[in-house]
Amino acid sequence: MPIPRRAVAATVPLLVSALTLTACGSGGTDSGGGDAGGKPEGDITFQTWNLRSNFKDYFTGLVAEFEKANPGTHVKWLDQPADNYADKLSADAAAGTLPDVVNVSPDLSYPLAKAGLLMNLDKEPAAAKFKGEYTPEAWRGNVLPGLDGSYSFPWYLNTGPLFYNKALFRQAGLDPEKPPKSYGELFAAARTIAERSGGRIATLGGTPAVEDFGRYGVRLMNDDATRFTYNEPKGVELLTEYKKLYDAGGLDPQSLTNTPDKTGQKFLEQKVAMNPGSAHDLETFKKNAPGLYRELGITDAPNNTGKPNMYVMGLGVSSRSKHKAAAVAFARFVTDRKNQEAFTHKVAVFPSTKGSLDDPYWTKDDGTDEGRVRVASAKMLKGAVNYTPVVLSEEMKTVLKNEVAKALQGKKTPKQALDDAVAQSNKLLKQG
């Protein structure tokens, strides 16, 4: 599915944690048949995530090309709907029918790898030899905490630009060509915009999420992902600054309950000065808010680490595949430079292969809205990291959002709110 995978499936850790009792060790211990370094042969299954409807011809051609180059192999392509994809993985894991090559994001690969159901690519020589073909950022994005290795061949990447309204910056006496790059600059700009607009214009439409804590430089978890730590002093410092900003009018008055759609609408109405967006939004602005469109700036979300946020997608290989050599060869084939670039030219995502983003397609604005966003986003991927912890469930995200709201409303101190959020999330983590 060619969009950022922000949803974490709470059902997977619950089910697969039980599988660790019967799996042949954790951390991706191989228990299937065949030598991963041998000749690719045999029948394998390949599962994607909601891609058949838009890319049937691409994947059909890809499978045919691989089979032609590797006589004796046969690839059965499966595609699952976006809804309940995690549940499908859970059912396959429980039944011992996990596909040989499976489309996963790190949050989905983590419980499977922990149960010993995915191959540790760093420890399998037949897979590890291809590591240098991918960007270091992409390979690291599939390394799982506490499991000592990467469990998916990097496939496509995504990131999102931050749009800002140059006119609102200019009206506040700020340089519209110098958007804030750090959180300190963001807070200063937001206070200025609120003050000089008489409180009519907020800079942000939403409250801080876990990615904000990561970009601020907060340590989100311990090294083996068994305990959340974002209530450390730096985390408290960030939430304290957001509380000041909320009181000063730098956050939209409805920021505690705004959805992404609502913040997008307020940005379109020029009531909010900055908001995440995509090429699709540019088309909307051009049609419905031409004044905003003419004054639109594109930048990266502020961070204090020098590393933007990204979302990563990969192809995992079942550790129980009966034809490991074919599975490894096919996963690498789908994710090699030629095939990644062909796929990412079809959809608004980015390749993870080394050198691909140096191509003019990703570096030179072609004058289209899509090109404008594509080039701006591609620049952000160098040095980018995936800040969202792989064990962070939707319930844990809600816990953090609710506690942040209590701090901004003054019902709790920032420290109390984050201590409570961490305590609740750690309890949920142990239950999983």
Disulfide bonds with the S-S distance in Angstrom:
none
